[in-house]
Amino acid sequence: MDSKAVFGLRNEAKDLSGVEKLNKLNKALGIARNLYSVEPDDEWGKKAFAWVLIDLCKCYIADKNLNQAGIYFRELNAIDFQGYEDEIIENQKNFLRPKIDTNYSEIQKAEELSKNGNNKEALAIFKNLISQNRLTELHHENYGWVLYRYIKAEESNLSSVEARMFFRDYMNLKNERPSMLHSMILNFALNYSKTHSDFKFYNFFLLWNPDNLRYEDLHDGYKDGKDIPSLISRICSEFVNSNTEINIEEFLSKIDLSKETVLDFFRETIFWNIFNAHKENKFSELWNLFEQYNNNYSKHGQSKWHSEILSLAERFMKENDEWRFLNFFKNWNPENLRTDDWKEIKKDEHTYKPLAAKAIKKAFEVLKTQTSEQNLSWLIQPYEKAIKLFPDDEWLLREKALLHFKNNELELAIKIYKQLVLELADKHYVWQEFSDCIVSENSLKIGMLSKALSLEKNEDFLGDIHLDLAKVLIDENLLENALVELEVYKKHREIKGWKLSSVFDELHKKASSVKQSLKDNRELYKKYIPFAESFAYADFDWTEVVLADKWRDEKGKERLTFTEGKTIEFAIVKNRFEVFKQSELGQIFKFKLYKQEIKKQVEAKFAWFGKTVITEYKYIPLIADKTEKKHWEILNDIFAVVDYINKEKNIIHAITTENKEVFFPQIKNELQIGDFVTAKSYIKKVKDENRTELRQIQKIDKGSVISKFQTQIAIVDGVNEQKQLFHFVISSKLQGIVRFTETNLRPSEGDFIKLSFATKTDKDKKIRVKILSIELTEEANPNLRKDIVGFLEVKYKDYNYEEEAPDFAFIGDYYVPKYLLEKHNITGDCKVNARAIYAGDKWKVTEVQKT
């Protein structure tokens, strides 16, 4: 329905009276109200709504029901014509006002006085109307504004009792709510409470009813180029600053904003209170604010300002006050870390670590200094998330392992250390920490500590390790070995001028009873380190590799390159493992290898695709040992034929059975083109190229190897007696020529031959076939020769059909040359039997017979 229906019902009501008239108008009113609520800006909708209300006012005035007429009149006045009032409707309002409102002239006078600042006189007029019981609900809004202007003007003179009395009078009114007036009263009460502590603003706010907050009260405003904080944010701020006790959950449920948004009104205020306390060096107040904050707000979940307060704690709790952070962070609750807290912060061309990462690391550093037992699950959980987000940060993994250790979760700690000793196998501190997890196997613990000592040469870092090893050696009654460790510890401390530990004195008393004959513990280390390595790398299988190369790096250190022949290749310093002190090229060793995945960002093949991520692998040797296998034994055997000899460089070019080109030095000038060799092979990566390297190269007989090369049936598609050669075809890509000087065979066109061959790709990207053996064969390749039956159609060049003999012919798609037509005296179309052979790029007929 639209406004026309409303006007139609009004017209129908004109001829009615009494209840029937009211029913008709109320029906029109229902439609008009709905239209106005759906489209409040529709001009005809507003006019229809106004005229129905005017009609109803007149009906109730006639029935002398001024109260009901007043209700409709207030609704009429509330219609927002947005400055485009209809003159006739305005005249109707002026006509109705004195009839409905017998006090209109007095109300108007009071309003004028109030607006001009004569608040007491204006208030007196309303008091008089109230005393005479003449103030109707129609003027409660007017009275409310007069009250507001009065208390606003008299604010500094009002006692708390007087203010509460005026608030009571206002709250008893039945004016429109929510409304601007209602919000102005609340704003006044808020400001008044700041200077009158005995006025309980929170109680008034609940009475005022938070449901009456308007959109403007809940969102920031903007005036004269400046942001104006919302009323609700200022209310929350005052609750904080006045230490008002409120029921947060109840309060949050009454505000039509997200829980997080409202919480941040409180939290932001607390943030600045903390910030200013630190700025003013009020440290006692500062720590109290942090504690109170957690007690009151940490349980309410994550938000921006919750994280900002954590950031302040991370910054302010330092040096002598750093210990405070652990409990603060625990009570703040790491589960409240937001997604944004795990992201790096970029500011002024600088990149800062994520707040979450800084917080958990600070908590860890504090925890390291504490010895008391406590449940650390609350901190382990965010470490798990950090490790997923930053998998390349080995320190996170290490710290998590230490947390498990402190939490007495030794198996979980051991599991992590088994990961750490893969990529940090050469770091002494990892093995030292690993040893702490071993509580019942002393031989294993000795191995761990021995491994740590073998990796680090700077004695400044080894004091505690010497003492730990001495202790476990004493437990195993290896007193002489323990004394060696203690003497090394003592000597270095004396050189540095450092005080000896009380632990040293205690251990020295237990070990000093033996006579010392050992100079060092090298043999001990050699015996026990394998226990540690075997335990740490028990989950890895042995991989056999060959020592393929020895070379020196830029620093002059000798390095060894190992490979299993295909995909695994790595190089290490010769002295990395004891077993390499005496080693030879080709010698077979076995390793336990860690396959490290490395992701790289590179330019895509096509520039418009931008960059792409590729995965490469690095093999990290963990432990090594010798094998009894013969030199080069594990490498694959390879067979090849010599294709070319670069006599200037004395380099052989050969083609393998897999059609790969390989290069190697001439063997004492004994190899000739066409000779066959066998060797051990491996793949060597040179920059981005994979090269096949050969070792133990030997010449062999053709007969012992020819079967290893590929064999195919080919067809002879042409014989050139003049040039003394014939052409063969294996496929469209594989074809070639054989000179009469290279074979005793003299095949005819269409004959099948059996070839053993190798191929190579020339510089022009064409595949060249190198024939190794050739023979005639009765075997046939149906892909190269066909017998066909069909209709032959003769053709003439230039479509000259007057010629006596045709120039060529076709049997379907098969071409028939002129010489075959002449040979068989074919001059016209006819049925034929024919044979066609594949010539590499097309089929051609070689035999034809009329049927």
Secondary structure, DSSP 4 states (H G I P E B T S, - for coil): --HHHHHHHHHHHHT--HHHHHHHHHHHHHHHHHHHHH-TT-HHHHHHHHHHHHHHHHHHHHTT-HHHHHHHHHHHHT---TT---HHHHHHHHHHHHHH-TTHHHHHHHHHHHHTT-HHHHHHHHHHHHHTT---GGGHHHHHHHHHHHHHHTGGG--HHHHHHHHHHHHT----SSSHHHHHHHHHHHHHHHH-TTS-HHHHHHHH-GGG--HHHHS-EEETTEEE--HHHHHHHHHHHTT----HHHHHHHSSS-HHHHHHHHHHHHHHHHHHHHHTT-HHHHHHHHHHHHHHHGGG---HHHHHHHHHHHHHS-GGGTTHHHHHHHHH-GGG--GGGGS-EEETTEEE--HHHHHHHHHHHHHHT--S----HHHHHHHHHHHHH-TT-HHHHHHHHHHHHHTT-HHHHHHHHHHHHHHSTT-HHHHHHHHHT--S-HHHHHHHHHHHHHH---GGG-HHHHHHHHHHHHHTT-HHHHHHHHHHHHHHHHHHTPPPPHHHHHHHHHHTTSPP--S--HHHHHHHHHHHHHHHTTTSPEEEEEEEEEEE-TT--EEEEEE-SSS-EEEEEGGGSGGGSS--TT-EEEEEEEEEEEEEEEE-SSGGG-EEEEEEEEEEEEEEEE--PPTTTTSEEEEEEEEEEETTTTEEEEEETTS-EEEEE-STT---TT-EEEEEEEEEEETTEEEEEEEEEEEE-GGGTGGGSEEEEEEEEEEETTTTEEEEESSSS-EEEEEGGG-S--PPTT-EEEEEEEEEE-TTS-EEEEEEEEEE-S---TTTEEEEEEEEEEE-GGG-TTSSS-SEEEETTEEE-HHHHHHTT--S-EEEEEEEEE-SSSEEEEEEEE-
